[in-house]
Amino acid sequence: MPASFVARLEASPEGGYVATVPSLMGCISEGETKEQAIENIKDAYLAYILAAKSMGFSLPRRRLGRGEIGAKEILVELDGEL
């Protein structure tokens, strides 16, 4: 698995930020700050991938071309390979 993924980061109406991984249904987290939401979505992404692999599920791969990251999306880098 690649060591990066695309996450969507949005301000929450209640305060803080919500982060989701559009390619993984239900992979969501939040944080009081943008930085905390990004760190939390890294944990959620890794937990999702490990759970899916342990159950034998295949995972979608999102290939990105130039300019394909949306306005509210960010590329999140992980430390190392999965």
C-alpha positions in Angstrom: 0.0 0.0 0.0 1.2 3.5 -0.7 2.4 5.7 2.2 0.0 8.5 1.4 -3.7 8.9 0.9 -6.2 11.7 0.1 -8.3 13.0 3.0 -11.1 15.6 3.0 -10.8 18.2 5.8 -13.7 20.4 6.7 -14.5 22.7 9.6 -17.3 21.3 11.8 -20.3 23.5 12.6 -19.8 22.5 16.3 -16.2 23.6 16.2 -13.0 21.7 15.3 -12.5 19.8 12.1 -13.8 16.6 10.5 -11.5 14.5 8.4 -12.6 11.7 6.1 -11.0 9.4 3.5 -13.3 9.6 0.4 -12.1 6.3 -1.0 -12.8 4.4 2.2 -16.5 4.5 3.3 -16.8 5.2 7.0 -13.2 6.2 7.5 -13.7 9.4 9.5 -12.1 11.2 12.4 -12.1 14.6 14.0 -9.9 17.0 16.0 -9.9 20.4 17.7 -7.4 21.7 15.2 -6.5 20.9 11.6 -3.3 19.3 12.7 -5.0 17.1 15.3 -7.7 16.1 12.8 -4.9 15.1 10.3 -3.1 13.0 12.9 -6.3 11.4 14.0 -7.3 10.5 10.4 -3.9 8.8 9.9 -4.7 6.5 12.9 -8.2 5.9 11.5 -6.8 5.1 8.0 -4.2 2.7 9.4 -6.8 0.9 11.6 -9.2 0.7 8.6 -6.5 -0.8 6.4 -5.3 -3.3 9.0 -8.9 -4.4 9.7 -9.8 -4.8 6.1 -6.6 -6.8 5.3 -7.2 -9.1 8.3 -10.7 -9.9 7.0 -9.5 -10.5 3.5 -11.2 -7.5 1.9 -9.7 -5.8 -1.1 -9.2 -2.1 -0.9 -9.8 0.5 -3.6 -6.8 2.3 -5.0 -7.2 5.9 -5.9 -4.7 7.0 -8.5 -4.1 10.7 -8.7 -3.3 12.7 -11.7 -2.2 16.3 -11.8 -4.9 18.5 -10.3 -7.2 15.7 -9.1 -7.2 16.6 -5.4 -10.3 18.6 -4.6 -10.5 22.0 -3.0 -11.1 20.6 0.5 -8.9 17.6 0.1 -5.3 17.1 1.2 -2.6 14.5 0.5 -1.7 12.9 3.8 1.8 11.4 4.1 2.4 8.4 6.4 5.8 7.4 7.9 6.9 4.5 5.7 5.1 1.9 3.7 2.1 -0.1 4.7 
